[in-house]
Amino acid sequence: MSVEKERNLAIFGAVPAFKEKLHVGKPNIGDRRRLMKCLNDILDRRWLTNDGLYVKDFENKIADFIEAKHCLAVCNGTTGLEIAIRALGLSGEVILPSMTFIATAHALKWQNITPVFCDIDPKTWNIDPQRVEKMITPQTTGIIGVHLFGRPCDVDALAEIAHKHKLKLLHDAAHAFGCSIKGRMIGNFGDAEVFSFHATKFINSFEGGMIVTNNDDLAAKIKLMRNFGFSGYDEVTSIGINGKMNEFSAAMGLTSFESLNDFIETNRRNYHQYRKELENLPGVSLIQYDESERCNFQYIVLEIDEKLTGISRDQLFKVLWAENVMARRYFYPGCHRMEPYRSLFPNAGSHLPVTERIANRLLSLPTWTSMDEQKISKVCDIIKYCVAHTSKLKSKLSHKKWK
Ligand SMILES: *Cc1c(COP(=O)(O)O)cnc(C)c1O
Protein backbone atom coordinates (compact mmCIF):
# COMPACT_ATOMS: atom_id res chain seq x y z
CA MET A 1 0.00 0.00 0.00
CA SER A 2 1.30 3.44 -0.85
CA VAL A 3 1.94 6.03 1.84
CA GLU A 4 -1.00 8.23 0.79
CA LYS A 5 -3.34 5.27 0.80
CA GLU A 6 -2.23 4.37 4.32
CA ARG A 7 -3.75 7.57 5.63
CA ASN A 8 -6.91 6.93 3.73
CA LEU A 9 -8.48 4.14 5.76
CA ALA A 10 -12.17 4.74 6.30
CA ILE A 11 -11.89 4.62 10.07
CA PHE A 12 -9.64 7.68 9.75
CA GLY A 13 -12.45 9.42 7.88
CA ALA A 14 -11.58 8.61 4.28
CA VAL A 15 -13.99 7.21 1.71
CA PRO A 16 -14.33 3.44 2.05
CA ALA A 17 -12.09 1.25 -0.11
CA PHE A 18 -15.19 -0.18 -1.78
CA LYS A 19 -18.13 1.87 -3.00
CA GLU A 20 -20.50 -1.07 -2.79
CA LYS A 21 -20.67 -3.43 0.13
CA LEU A 22 -18.86 -6.74 -0.38
CA HIS A 23 -20.90 -9.54 1.19
CA VAL A 24 -19.62 -12.94 2.25
CA GLY A 25 -22.52 -14.86 0.76
CA LYS A 26 -23.44 -12.94 -2.39
CA PRO A 27 -25.35 -15.60 -4.32
CA ASN A 28 -23.75 -17.39 -7.26
CA ILE A 29 -25.92 -17.40 -10.38
CA GLY A 30 -25.63 -20.16 -12.96
CA ASP A 31 -26.57 -19.92 -16.65
CA ARG A 32 -29.32 -17.29 -16.60
CA ARG A 33 -30.72 -18.07 -20.06
CA ARG A 34 -30.98 -21.76 -19.30
CA LEU A 35 -32.72 -20.94 -16.01
CA MET A 36 -35.27 -18.70 -17.75
CA LYS A 37 -35.99 -21.46 -20.26
CA CYS A 38 -36.65 -23.89 -17.40
CA LEU A 39 -38.92 -21.40 -15.63
CA ASN A 40 -40.96 -20.89 -18.79
CA ASP A 41 -41.16 -24.62 -19.29
CA ILE A 42 -42.48 -25.04 -15.73
CA LEU A 43 -45.17 -22.42 -16.35
CA ASP A 44 -46.13 -24.09 -19.63
CA ARG A 45 -46.47 -27.46 -17.94
CA ARG A 46 -48.48 -26.01 -15.04
CA TRP A 47 -46.85 -28.42 -12.65
CA LEU A 48 -45.39 -26.18 -9.97
CA THR A 49 -44.71 -28.51 -7.05
CA ASN A 50 -45.38 -32.05 -5.67
CA ASP A 51 -42.72 -34.35 -7.11
CA GLY A 52 -42.42 -32.43 -10.35
CA LEU A 53 -40.10 -33.17 -13.24
CA TYR A 54 -37.43 -30.70 -12.16
CA VAL A 55 -37.37 -31.84 -8.54
CA LYS A 56 -36.94 -35.44 -9.69
CA ASP A 57 -34.23 -34.44 -12.13
CA PHE A 58 -32.43 -32.44 -9.42
CA GLU A 59 -32.62 -35.38 -7.01
CA ASN A 60 -31.36 -37.87 -9.59
CA LYS A 61 -28.45 -35.71 -10.73
CA ILE A 62 -27.29 -35.17 -7.18
CA ALA A 63 -27.69 -38.85 -6.33
CA ASP A 64 -25.48 -39.70 -9.34
CA PHE A 65 -22.93 -37.07 -8.42
CA ILE A 66 -22.46 -38.12 -4.82
CA GLU A 67 -23.14 -41.81 -5.50
CA ALA A 68 -25.82 -42.07 -2.83
CA LYS A 69 -28.98 -44.13 -2.98
CA HIS A 70 -31.67 -41.66 -1.90
CA CYS A 71 -31.63 -37.89 -2.37
CA LEU A 72 -34.81 -36.22 -1.17
CA ALA A 73 -35.28 -32.55 -1.97
CA VAL A 74 -36.86 -30.38 0.71
CA CYS A 75 -37.94 -26.76 1.01
CA ASN A 76 -34.89 -25.76 3.08
CA GLY A 77 -32.05 -27.28 5.06
CA THR A 78 -33.59 -26.62 8.47
CA THR A 79 -36.81 -28.45 7.59
CA GLY A 80 -34.60 -31.20 6.18
CA LEU A 81 -32.85 -31.51 9.53
CA GLU A 82 -36.17 -31.58 11.38
CA ILE A 83 -37.61 -34.26 9.13
CA ALA A 84 -34.45 -36.38 9.42
CA ILE A 85 -34.46 -35.96 13.21
CA ARG A 86 -38.07 -37.16 13.39
CA ALA A 87 -37.64 -39.96 10.89
CA LEU A 88 -34.68 -41.24 12.92
CA GLY A 89 -36.88 -41.21 16.02
CA LEU A 90 -34.60 -38.96 18.04
CA SER A 91 -35.81 -37.81 21.46
CA GLY A 92 -34.41 -36.87 24.87
CA GLU A 93 -30.90 -35.51 24.30
CA VAL A 94 -28.83 -35.17 21.15
CA ILE A 95 -25.15 -34.21 21.13
CA LEU A 96 -23.95 -31.56 18.66
CA PRO A 97 -21.29 -28.86 18.43
CA SER A 98 -22.11 -25.34 19.61
CA MET A 99 -19.86 -24.02 16.84
CA THR A 100 -22.48 -24.17 14.08
CA PHE A 101 -25.29 -22.13 12.58
CA ILE A 102 -28.17 -21.83 15.04
CA ALA A 103 -30.47 -23.98 12.84
CA THR A 104 -28.68 -27.16 13.91
CA ALA A 105 -29.70 -26.56 17.53
CA HIS A 106 -33.15 -25.13 16.73
CA ALA A 107 -34.06 -28.18 14.63
CA LEU A 108 -33.76 -30.23 17.82
CA LYS A 109 -35.26 -27.83 20.32
CA TRP A 110 -38.27 -27.11 18.07
CA GLN A 111 -39.12 -30.79 18.55
CA ASN A 112 -38.59 -30.74 22.32
CA ILE A 113 -35.24 -32.49 22.10
CA THR A 114 -32.47 -31.11 24.32
CA PRO A 115 -29.40 -30.07 22.38
CA VAL A 116 -26.28 -31.02 24.35
CA PHE A 117 -23.40 -28.87 23.19
CA CYS A 118 -20.04 -30.54 22.81
CA ASP A 119 -16.65 -28.89 22.42
CA ILE A 120 -14.63 -28.87 19.21
CA ASP A 121 -11.18 -29.81 17.99
CA PRO A 122 -9.02 -26.64 17.97
CA LYS A 123 -7.51 -27.54 14.59
CA THR A 124 -10.57 -28.49 12.54
CA TRP A 125 -13.19 -26.56 14.57
CA ASN A 126 -15.38 -29.66 14.20
CA ILE A 127 -17.01 -31.65 17.02
CA ASP A 128 -14.38 -33.53 19.05
CA PRO A 129 -15.31 -37.25 19.14
CA GLN A 130 -13.36 -37.81 22.34
CA ARG A 131 -15.52 -35.29 24.12
CA VAL A 132 -18.72 -36.65 22.57
CA GLU A 133 -18.38 -39.87 24.49
CA LYS A 134 -18.17 -37.97 27.79
CA MET A 135 -21.48 -36.18 27.07
CA ILE A 136 -23.53 -39.37 26.62
CA THR A 137 -26.24 -39.97 29.26
CA PRO A 138 -29.10 -42.51 29.46
CA GLN A 139 -31.26 -39.86 27.68
CA THR A 140 -28.95 -39.56 24.67
CA THR A 141 -30.44 -40.88 21.42
CA GLY A 142 -28.21 -39.39 18.77
CA ILE A 143 -25.30 -37.29 17.57
CA ILE A 144 -25.29 -34.56 14.93
CA GLY A 145 -21.91 -34.00 13.31
CA VAL A 146 -21.51 -30.75 11.37
CA HIS A 147 -18.98 -30.45 8.52
CA LEU A 148 -18.07 -26.91 9.45
CA PHE A 149 -17.01 -24.71 6.51
CA GLY A 150 -17.02 -27.83 4.33
CA ARG A 151 -14.29 -29.66 6.21
CA PRO A 152 -15.67 -33.11 6.99
CA CYS A 153 -15.95 -33.94 10.69
CA ASP A 154 -14.45 -37.20 11.94
CA VAL A 155 -17.17 -39.39 10.44
CA ASP A 156 -15.45 -42.69 11.29
CA ALA A 157 -14.87 -41.92 14.96
CA LEU A 158 -18.43 -40.63 15.32
CA ALA A 159 -19.86 -43.72 13.60
CA GLU A 160 -17.90 -45.93 15.98
CA ILE A 161 -19.22 -44.09 19.04
CA ALA A 162 -22.77 -44.15 17.67
CA HIS A 163 -22.52 -47.87 17.01
CA LYS A 164 -21.03 -48.65 20.42
CA HIS A 165 -23.74 -46.73 22.30
CA LYS A 166 -26.61 -47.58 19.91
CA LEU A 167 -27.13 -43.94 18.92
CA LYS A 168 -28.31 -42.50 15.62
CA LEU A 169 -25.85 -40.39 13.67
CA LEU A 170 -26.98 -37.47 11.53
CA HIS A 171 -24.74 -35.00 9.70
CA ASP A 172 -25.48 -31.36 9.05
CA ALA A 173 -23.77 -31.12 5.67
CA ALA A 174 -25.03 -27.61 4.86
CA HIS A 175 -21.46 -26.47 4.07
CA ALA A 176 -20.11 -29.61 2.49
CA PHE A 177 -21.83 -30.11 -0.84
CA GLY A 178 -19.24 -31.35 -3.34
CA CYS A 179 -16.73 -32.38 -0.66
CA SER A 180 -15.29 -35.81 0.00
CA ILE A 181 -13.46 -37.67 2.73
CA LYS A 182 -11.19 -40.62 1.93
CA GLY A 183 -12.48 -40.40 -1.63
CA ARG A 184 -16.14 -40.82 -0.67
CA MET A 185 -18.57 -37.95 -1.20
CA ILE A 186 -20.20 -36.26 1.76
CA GLY A 187 -23.83 -37.41 1.84
CA ASN A 188 -22.91 -41.04 2.39
CA PHE A 189 -22.09 -40.93 6.09
CA GLY A 190 -24.05 -41.56 9.27
CA ASP A 191 -27.70 -42.60 9.01
CA ALA A 192 -28.45 -39.52 6.92
CA GLU A 193 -26.94 -36.20 5.90
CA VAL A 194 -28.63 -32.90 5.11
CA PHE A 195 -27.48 -30.29 2.59
CA SER A 196 -28.70 -26.71 2.38
CA PHE A 197 -29.20 -24.88 -0.92
CA HIS A 198 -30.07 -21.56 0.64
CA ALA A 199 -29.21 -18.48 -1.42
CA THR A 200 -26.11 -17.90 0.73
CA LYS A 201 -24.69 -21.37 0.07
CA PHE A 202 -22.48 -21.68 -3.00
CA ILE A 203 -25.00 -23.94 -4.79
CA ASN A 204 -28.46 -22.50 -4.28
CA SER A 205 -32.08 -23.14 -5.14
CA PHE A 206 -33.24 -19.77 -3.66
CA GLU A 207 -34.35 -21.75 -0.60
CA GLY A 208 -33.88 -25.49 -0.48
CA GLY A 209 -32.17 -28.52 0.91
CA MET A 210 -31.64 -32.23 0.38
CA ILE A 211 -31.78 -35.17 2.75
CA VAL A 212 -29.46 -37.98 1.69
CA THR A 213 -29.51 -41.53 2.98
CA ASN A 214 -28.52 -45.01 1.86
CA ASN A 215 -31.17 -46.58 4.10
CA ASP A 216 -34.31 -47.64 2.16
CA ASP A 217 -36.66 -47.69 5.16
CA LEU A 218 -35.51 -44.31 6.38
CA ALA A 219 -35.91 -42.85 2.87
CA ALA A 220 -39.49 -44.16 2.68
CA LYS A 221 -40.32 -42.54 6.03
CA ILE A 222 -38.78 -39.23 5.00
CA LYS A 223 -40.73 -39.23 1.73
CA LEU A 224 -43.99 -39.59 3.64
CA MET A 225 -43.06 -37.01 6.26
CA ARG A 226 -42.14 -34.28 3.79
CA ASN A 227 -45.62 -34.55 2.22
CA PHE A 228 -47.98 -34.54 5.25
CA GLY A 229 -47.70 -38.31 5.63
CA PHE A 230 -49.67 -38.95 2.42
CA SER A 231 -49.11 -42.45 1.03
CA GLY A 232 -51.95 -42.19 -1.53
CA TYR A 233 -54.62 -39.70 -2.59
CA ASP A 234 -56.82 -40.32 0.47
CA GLU A 235 -54.40 -42.21 2.66
CA VAL A 236 -52.29 -40.70 5.43
CA THR A 237 -50.01 -43.11 7.28
CA SER A 238 -47.96 -40.87 9.57
CA ILE A 239 -47.61 -37.39 10.94
CA GLY A 240 -45.94 -35.15 8.43
CA ILE A 241 -45.14 -31.62 7.43
CA ASN A 242 -45.02 -29.66 4.20
CA GLY A 243 -41.33 -29.98 3.38
CA LYS A 244 -41.60 -30.13 -0.40
CA MET A 245 -39.31 -28.33 -2.80
CA ASN A 246 -41.08 -26.43 -5.59
CA GLU A 247 -40.23 -26.60 -9.29
CA PHE A 248 -38.74 -23.10 -9.58
CA SER A 249 -36.35 -23.89 -6.77
CA ALA A 250 -35.41 -27.18 -8.38
CA ALA A 251 -34.72 -25.40 -11.70
CA MET A 252 -32.51 -22.90 -9.90
CA GLY A 253 -30.79 -25.76 -8.07
CA LEU A 254 -30.23 -27.63 -11.33
CA THR A 255 -28.72 -24.69 -13.19
CA SER A 256 -26.64 -23.88 -10.13
CA PHE A 257 -25.46 -27.49 -10.04
CA GLU A 258 -24.60 -27.39 -13.75
CA SER A 259 -22.15 -24.58 -12.94
CA LEU A 260 -20.68 -26.46 -9.98
CA ASN A 261 -17.23 -26.88 -11.50
CA ASP A 262 -17.02 -23.21 -12.47
CA PHE A 263 -18.08 -22.13 -8.98
CA ILE A 264 -15.55 -24.42 -7.33
CA GLU A 265 -12.81 -23.29 -9.69
CA THR A 266 -13.55 -19.64 -8.82
CA ASN A 267 -13.62 -20.46 -5.11
CA ARG A 268 -10.36 -22.36 -5.43
CA ARG A 269 -8.66 -19.51 -7.29
CA ASN A 270 -9.88 -16.98 -4.72
CA TYR A 271 -8.72 -19.20 -1.89
CA HIS A 272 -5.22 -19.54 -3.35
CA GLN A 273 -4.96 -15.82 -3.91
CA TYR A 274 -5.97 -15.09 -0.32
CA ARG A 275 -3.49 -17.71 0.82
CA LYS A 276 -0.65 -16.20 -1.18
CA GLU A 277 -1.37 -12.62 -0.15
CA LEU A 278 -1.81 -13.35 3.54
CA GLU A 279 1.05 -15.81 3.79
CA ASN A 280 3.57 -15.05 6.52
CA LEU A 281 1.33 -12.51 8.18
CA PRO A 282 1.96 -13.25 11.87
CA GLY A 283 -1.14 -14.23 13.84
CA VAL A 284 -3.36 -14.50 10.76
CA SER A 285 -3.97 -18.04 9.55
CA LEU A 286 -6.24 -19.04 6.72
CA ILE A 287 -8.40 -22.17 6.91
CA GLN A 288 -6.57 -25.21 5.48
CA TYR A 289 -8.40 -27.49 3.08
CA ASP A 290 -7.30 -31.01 2.24
CA GLU A 291 -6.76 -30.54 -1.48
CA SER A 292 -6.21 -34.23 -2.09
CA GLU A 293 -9.96 -34.62 -1.51
CA ARG A 294 -12.86 -33.06 -3.40
CA CYS A 295 -13.36 -29.70 -1.81
CA ASN A 296 -15.68 -26.73 -2.47
CA PHE A 297 -13.43 -23.98 -1.06
CA GLN A 298 -16.66 -22.33 -0.03
CA TYR A 299 -15.41 -20.27 2.90
CA ILE A 300 -12.41 -18.01 3.40
CA VAL A 301 -11.99 -18.14 7.17
CA LEU A 302 -9.20 -16.42 9.05
CA GLU A 303 -8.16 -17.31 12.56
CA ILE A 304 -6.78 -14.23 14.30
CA ASP A 305 -4.36 -14.71 17.18
CA GLU A 306 -4.38 -11.33 18.88
CA LYS A 307 -1.17 -12.09 20.79
CA LEU A 308 0.70 -12.19 17.49
CA THR A 309 -1.23 -9.63 15.43
CA GLY A 310 -1.60 -7.05 18.18
CA ILE A 311 -5.13 -6.45 16.95
CA SER A 312 -8.20 -8.47 17.86
CA ARG A 313 -10.60 -10.18 15.49
CA ASP A 314 -13.29 -7.68 16.50
CA GLN A 315 -11.05 -4.68 15.84
CA LEU A 316 -10.14 -6.01 12.41
CA PHE A 317 -13.84 -6.68 11.80
CA LYS A 318 -14.67 -3.02 12.52
CA VAL A 319 -11.97 -1.72 10.21
CA LEU A 320 -13.17 -4.00 7.41
CA TRP A 321 -16.82 -3.00 7.81
CA ALA A 322 -15.85 0.66 7.62
CA GLU A 323 -14.26 -0.19 4.25
CA ASN A 324 -17.51 -1.88 3.13
CA VAL A 325 -15.96 -5.32 3.44
CA MET A 326 -18.82 -7.04 5.25
CA ALA A 327 -16.77 -9.81 6.84
CA ARG A 328 -18.72 -12.15 9.15
CA ARG A 329 -17.83 -13.64 12.53
CA TYR A 330 -19.28 -17.11 11.77
CA PHE A 331 -20.27 -18.70 14.22
CA TYR A 332 -19.80 -16.21 17.02
CA PRO A 333 -20.74 -16.37 19.86
CA GLY A 334 -21.68 -20.07 19.56
CA CYS A 335 -25.21 -21.49 19.89
CA HIS A 336 -24.82 -21.87 23.67
CA ARG A 337 -24.59 -18.10 23.96
CA MET A 338 -27.80 -17.47 22.03
CA GLU A 339 -31.38 -17.85 23.21
CA PRO A 340 -33.04 -20.01 24.29
CA TYR A 341 -29.87 -21.99 25.03
CA ARG A 342 -28.10 -19.23 26.97
CA SER A 343 -30.90 -19.19 29.55
CA LEU A 344 -31.39 -22.94 29.55
CA PHE A 345 -27.69 -23.73 30.03
CA PRO A 346 -26.10 -20.66 31.63
CA ASN A 347 -22.91 -22.57 32.50
CA ALA A 348 -22.44 -24.34 29.17
CA GLY A 349 -19.38 -22.22 28.41
CA SER A 350 -17.40 -23.84 31.21
CA HIS A 351 -17.18 -27.14 29.33
CA LEU A 352 -16.74 -25.49 25.92
CA PRO A 353 -13.34 -23.80 26.33
CA VAL A 354 -12.17 -24.41 22.76
CA THR A 355 -15.48 -23.22 21.28
CA GLU A 356 -15.33 -20.05 23.39
CA ARG A 357 -11.77 -19.31 22.30
CA ILE A 358 -12.27 -20.07 18.62
CA ALA A 359 -15.58 -18.15 18.43
CA ASN A 360 -13.63 -15.00 19.28
CA ARG A 361 -11.00 -15.59 16.64
CA LEU A 362 -12.70 -16.48 13.35
CA LEU A 363 -13.50 -14.10 10.55
CA SER A 364 -15.07 -15.05 7.19
CA LEU A 365 -14.14 -12.95 4.16
CA PRO A 366 -15.98 -12.36 0.86
CA THR A 367 -15.34 -14.85 -1.94
CA TRP A 368 -17.26 -16.65 -4.72
CA THR A 369 -18.08 -15.31 -8.18
CA SER A 370 -18.78 -11.77 -6.95
CA MET A 371 -15.07 -11.29 -6.12
CA ASP A 372 -12.17 -10.76 -8.47
CA GLU A 373 -8.40 -10.57 -8.21
CA GLN A 374 -8.32 -6.82 -7.65
CA LYS A 375 -10.93 -6.83 -4.93
CA ILE A 376 -9.22 -9.66 -3.08
CA SER A 377 -5.89 -7.80 -3.25
CA LYS A 378 -7.51 -4.72 -1.81
CA VAL A 379 -9.10 -6.68 1.04
CA CYS A 380 -5.74 -8.30 1.81
CA ASP A 381 -3.98 -4.93 1.71
CA ILE A 382 -6.37 -3.60 4.34
CA ILE A 383 -5.68 -6.60 6.58
CA LYS A 384 -1.91 -6.29 6.10
CA TYR A 385 -2.10 -2.62 6.85
CA CYS A 386 -4.00 -3.30 10.08
CA VAL A 387 -1.43 -5.78 11.29
CA ALA A 388 1.38 -3.32 10.48
CA HIS A 389 -0.21 -0.34 12.26
CA THR A 390 -1.88 -1.73 15.34
CA SER A 391 -1.18 1.06 17.80
CA LYS A 392 -2.44 3.77 15.46
CA LEU A 393 -5.59 1.77 14.84
CA LYS A 394 -6.16 0.86 18.43
CA SER A 395 -6.08 4.44 19.62
CA LYS A 396 -8.63 5.30 16.94
CA LEU A 397 -10.79 2.30 17.83
CA SER A 398 -10.76 3.22 21.52
CA HIS A 399 -12.89 6.28 20.73
CA LYS A 400 -16.52 6.02 21.73
CA LYS A 401 -17.79 5.92 18.17
CA TRP A 402 -15.89 2.71 17.40
CA LYS A 403 -16.52 0.83 20.63
C1 LIG B 1 -27.41 -22.72 6.28
C2 LIG B 1 -27.28 -23.71 7.35
C3 LIG B 1 -28.37 -24.45 7.81
C4 LIG B 1 -29.79 -24.14 7.44
O1 LIG B 1 -30.09 -24.30 6.13
P1 LIG B 1 -31.34 -23.49 5.51
O2 LIG B 1 -31.43 -24.05 4.13
O3 LIG B 1 -30.99 -22.04 5.54
O4 LIG B 1 -32.52 -23.80 6.33
C5 LIG B 1 -28.16 -25.44 8.75
N1 LIG B 1 -26.93 -25.68 9.24
C6 LIG B 1 -25.86 -24.97 8.85
C7 LIG B 1 -24.52 -25.31 9.43
C8 LIG B 1 -26.00 -23.94 7.91
O5 LIG B 1 -24.94 -23.21 7.56
The ligand as an SDF file (V2000), in Angstrom:
LIG
                    3D

 15 15  0  0  0  0  0  0  0  0999 V2000
  -27.4140  -22.7170    6.2750 C   0  0  0  0  0  0  0  0  0  0  0  0
  -27.2830  -23.7150    7.3510 C   0  0  0  0  0  0  0  0  0  0  0  0
  -28.3720  -24.4510    7.8130 C   0  0  0  0  0  0  0  0  0  0  0  0
  -29.7880  -24.1400    7.4360 C   0  0  0  0  0  0  0  0  0  0  0  0
  -30.0860  -24.2960    6.1310 O   0  0  0  0  0  0  0  0  0  0  0  0
  -31.3390  -23.4940    5.5080 P   0  0  0  0  0  0  0  0  0  0  0  0
  -31.4260  -24.0520    4.1340 O   0  0  0  0  0  0  0  0  0  0  0  0
  -30.9910  -22.0390    5.5370 O   0  0  0  0  0  0  0  0  0  0  0  0
  -32.5240  -23.8000    6.3320 O   0  0  0  0  0  0  0  0  0  0  0  0
  -28.1570  -25.4450    8.7520 C   0  0  0  0  0  0  0  0  0  0  0  0
  -26.9300  -25.6800    9.2440 N   0  0  0  0  0  0  0  0  0  0  0  0
  -25.8560  -24.9700    8.8530 C   0  0  0  0  0  0  0  0  0  0  0  0
  -24.5200  -25.3080    9.4280 C   0  0  0  0  0  0  0  0  0  0  0  0
  -26.0020  -23.9420    7.9150 C   0  0  0  0  0  0  0  0  0  0  0  0
  -24.9440  -23.2080    7.5570 O   0  0  0  0  0  0  0  0  0  0  0  0
  1  2  1  0
  2  3  1  0
  2 14  2  0
  3  4  1  0
  3 10  2  0
  4  5  1  0
  5  6  1  0
  6  7  2  0
  6  8  1  0
  6  9  1  0
 10 11  1  0
 11 12  2  0
 12 13  1  0
 12 14  1  0
 14 15  1  0
M  END
$$$$
